[in-house]
Amino acid sequence: MSALAAGIIGGALGGMLGLLGTTITAYWGPRKLEQWRADRMDQPRKDLLLRLLEDEDFEFRTLDRLRIVSGTSEEECRRLLITIEARGVQLRGDKEGWALISRKPLEGSFKEDGS
């Protein structure tokens, strides 16, 4: 192989490896870091929500109570509740309530109400 061909192939391979390295460090690295930070912040909140929903004195907890105690927005609280396998219910007074599926299973809990 001539020196010119070896130089061209080496330059192309070096360029591709540089592009790959830049993509990994500029895109995947920050993305992984953000995911790690989010998981780190979510876990204490999930633990707190679990403790609230496992309390035997309460059948359901209102979204407002769960949101205030965990320090989250409504949407963030709902997201965390779903990840800990909780389900929502409609309580009296049109309030949104939540319970763990393990304590209040979905089977047989729905009746046809036309909605």
C-alpha positions as CSV (number, residue, x, y, z in Angstrom):
1,M,0.0,0.0,0.0
2,S,1.4,3.4,-0.9
3,A,2.0,6.1,1.7
4,L,-0.7,8.3,0.1
5,A,-3.4,5.6,0.5
6,A,-2.4,4.8,4.0
7,G,-2.5,8.6,4.9
8,I,-6.0,8.9,3.3
9,I,-7.4,5.8,5.2
10,G,-5.8,6.9,8.4
11,G,-7.2,10.4,8.1
12,A,-10.7,9.1,7.4
13,L,-10.6,6.7,10.3
14,G,-9.2,9.5,12.6
15,G,-12.0,11.8,11.5
16,M,-14.7,9.2,12.1
17,L,-13.3,8.4,15.5
18,G,-13.2,12.1,16.4
19,L,-16.8,12.6,15.3
20,L,-17.9,9.6,17.3
21,G,-16.0,10.9,20.4
22,T,-17.4,14.4,20.0
23,T,-21.0,13.0,19.7
24,I,-20.6,10.9,22.8
25,T,-19.1,13.6,25.0
26,A,-21.3,16.4,23.7
27,Y,-24.6,14.6,23.5
28,W,-24.7,11.3,25.5
29,G,-22.6,12.6,28.4
30,P,-24.8,15.5,29.4
31,R,-27.9,13.5,28.8
32,K,-26.7,10.7,31.1
33,L,-25.8,13.3,33.7
34,E,-29.2,14.9,33.6
35,Q,-30.9,11.5,33.9
36,W,-28.7,10.6,36.9
37,R,-29.5,14.0,38.6
38,A,-33.3,13.4,38.0
39,D,-33.1,9.9,39.4
40,R,-31.2,11.1,42.4
41,M,-33.9,13.8,43.1
42,D,-36.8,11.5,42.4
43,Q,-35.9,8.6,44.8
44,P,-36.4,10.5,48.1
45,R,-39.7,11.8,46.8
46,K,-40.8,8.3,45.7
47,D,-39.9,7.0,49.1
48,L,-41.9,9.7,50.8
49,L,-44.9,9.0,48.6
50,L,-44.7,5.3,49.3
51,R,-44.7,6.0,53.1
52,L,-47.8,8.2,52.7
53,L,-49.7,5.6,50.6
54,E,-48.7,2.7,52.8
55,D,-50.1,4.3,55.9
56,E,-52.9,1.9,57.2
57,D,-54.9,4.8,58.6
58,F,-55.7,6.1,55.1
59,E,-57.5,4.3,52.3
60,F,-56.6,7.0,49.7
61,R,-54.6,10.2,49.8
62,T,-55.6,13.4,47.9
63,L,-53.3,14.6,45.2
64,D,-53.0,18.0,47.0
65,R,-51.7,16.3,50.2
66,L,-49.2,14.1,48.2
67,R,-48.1,17.1,46.1
68,I,-47.6,19.4,49.1
69,V,-45.7,16.8,51.3
70,S,-43.4,15.7,48.4
71,G,-42.8,19.3,47.2
72,T,-43.8,18.6,43.6
73,S,-46.1,20.0,41.0
74,E,-49.3,18.2,40.1
75,E,-47.8,16.7,36.9
76,E,-44.5,15.7,38.5
77,C,-46.4,14.1,41.5
78,R,-48.6,12.1,39.1
79,R,-45.5,10.9,37.2
80,L,-43.8,9.8,40.4
81,L,-47.0,8.1,41.6
82,I,-47.3,6.1,38.4
83,T,-43.7,4.9,38.7
84,I,-44.3,3.6,42.2
85,E,-47.4,1.7,40.9
86,A,-50.1,3.8,42.4
87,R,-53.5,4.5,40.7
88,G,-55.8,7.5,40.8
89,V,-59.4,7.6,41.8
90,Q,-62.1,10.2,41.9
91,L,-63.1,11.1,45.5
92,R,-66.1,12.9,46.8
93,G,-66.2,16.6,46.1
94,D,-64.4,15.9,42.7
95,K,-61.1,15.5,44.4
96,E,-58.3,13.4,42.9
97,G,-57.1,10.6,45.2
98,W,-54.4,8.0,44.9
99,A,-53.7,4.6,46.4
100,L,-51.1,1.9,45.8
101,I,-52.3,-0.8,43.3
102,S,-51.1,-3.4,45.8
103,R,-53.5,-2.1,48.4
104,K,-56.4,-1.2,46.0
105,P,-56.1,-3.5,43.0
106,L,-57.8,-2.5,39.7
107,E,-59.6,-5.8,39.2
108,G,-63.3,-5.5,39.7
109,S,-63.0,-1.9,40.8
110,F,-64.6,-0.3,37.7
111,K,-68.3,-0.3,37.0
112,E,-69.8,0.9,33.8
113,D,-71.0,4.5,34.4
114,G,-71.4,5.7,30.8
115,S,-68.4,8.0,30.9
